[in-house]
Amino acid sequence: MSPFRRTTLPTRVLATLLLSSVALAACAGAPESDASAAAASDHYPVTVENCGVQITYDAAPSRAVSIFQGATEVMLSLGLQDHMIGTTGLDDAVADRWKEPYDAIDVLGDGALSREELLKHESDFAYASYISAFDADKAGDRDELKDLGVASYVSESSCIERKDQTPASFDKIWKEVGDIATIFDAEKAARSYIADEKKRIADISAEQAGEGLTVFWYDSETKSPYTGAGTGAPQLIIETVGATNAFADVKGTWDYVPWEDVVDADPDVIVLADAEWSTAKEKIDFLRKDPALSRLTAVRSGAFVTLPFSETTPGVRVVDGAQHMSEQLEALDLDR
C-alpha cells in the first residue's frame, strides 16, 4: 500500500498499474522493515505542498528514488538511506562524509528516469533536484504520478523560471531539508544538521576572506561565458565570503554574458565550476590561450578558485562551497 493518500485512479492509468500488480503482490508477504516500523509513528498523517503539488503522507516512503546529486545528498544528510532503493545522476562525486551510505544504494541510471522505470522499480517516492525530471518524456506529470502511487518532491529552487526567482538563501535550503524531514519523520536529524551548518556559515562569514575582491564566476562555455548571476547559489556563496560578484546585477540565477563585459570588469578572482562536461582545467587553458582574456588581472596572477559543480547549486553542499572558496581565497593571499 502506498504511504500517502491519493485520489481515485483515472481510467487511463489502470492498465499501467496492472502491469506492476504481480510484482507488488510478490512483496506483500515480506516482513515489516525497520523503515516501515518507523513510518508507523504518530507523526502521520502529514501534508507537504511543493511546487504546486500537495501530497498527504500516512507513512514514510520506503522505496524512495533520488534523481540528481542534490536530492541524493539531502537524503543522505538526514540519514535516510534505508528508505532509498536507488539514485541517479551524479554531477561529480558524493561528499566523503556520505560516501559509505551512498555506495550501499543501487545506481539506477545516469540521469532522469522514465515513468516506466519508476514503476518497474516499484518506487513510492521520487525526489529530484530539477523540475526537468518530470518532463513529459521522463517521469511525467507529478499529479499523474501521485495517482499511480508515486509521490514526488522537487527542489524549490527549480520550481519557477530562473528569471523570476527570488534570491537563493540558506533559509530556502533549510526549508527543503525540513520538508524532506517532515515526509520521513526525521525532524530531529534535520534540526541537528541545520544547527551544525549554521555554525559553519557563521564561522565562514566571520573570516570575510573575500573582502575587497571582485569575482567572476565561470561555469562553462567559451563563445559567451555562462556565469553565476544575482540570485543563484554562486551569489549566495560570494556574499557569504564577503566578496563582490562582477555580475550581481544580471537578473536570474545563471546567464550568458559577453566576454567584453568580463574584460571591462577585470576581476581579481575567477571561480571555476569543475564538472565532467566543463572541467576547471579546460577553462583555465582557454583563458590563458586567449589573447584578450590572458591579460585579465586574475589570469595573470593565477587567482583561480576551483569548486566541484555539486557545491555551486542550491542544496546541502553550498556551505561546503563557501568554506572551500574561503579557504582558497586565504591561500591566494591577494592584495586588496
HUJO-V8804 format. One line per field, one symbol per residue. phi: phi as a letter, one per 40 degrees, with the letter a starting at -180 (. if undefined). psi: psi as a letter, one per 40 degrees, with the letter a starting at -180 (. if undefined). burial: # if it has 24 or more other C-alpha atoms within 12 Angstrom, else .. A space follows every 10 residues. Layout:
phi=???
psi=???
burial=???
This chain:
phi=.ccbcbcdcc dcbccccccb cccccccccc cccdcccccc cccccbbbba fgbbbbbcac dbbcbbbgcd cdccdcccgc cccbbaaagc cabcddcbcc ccccbcccic acbccccdcc cfcbabbbcb cccbcdcbcg dccccdccgb caabddcbcb ddcbccdcac ccccccdccc cccbfbcccc cccccccccc cccccccfcb dgbcbbcbca gbcbccbccc bccdcccdcc cgcbcdbccc chcbacbccd cccccfccbb cbcbbdcacc ccccdccccc dcccccdccc cgcbbbbddc cbbdiccccd dccccdcccc ccfccb
psi=hieiiiihhi deedddddde ddddddedei ihidddddee iediiihhhh fehhhhheih iefihhhidd dddddddefe deeheiiigi dbiiideedd ddeehhheae aiiidddddd efiehhhidh ddefidebda hddddddeeh iiihhdeedi iddeiiiiid dddddddddd dddeffdddd dddddddddd dddddddfee hehhhhhhdi iddhihihae eadddddddd eeihhdfdeh iadiihiidd dddddgidih hhhhidegid dddddddddh dddeeidddd efghhhhide eeihaeeddd dddddddddd ddfih.
burial=######.... .....##..# .......... ....##.##. ...#.###.# #...###### ########## ########## ########## #####..#.. ##..#.##.. ########## ########## ####....## ########## #########. .#....#### .######### #######.## ..##..#..# #..##..### #.######## #...###### ########## ########.# #######.#. .##.###### #####..### ..##..#... ..#..####. .######### ########## ########## ......
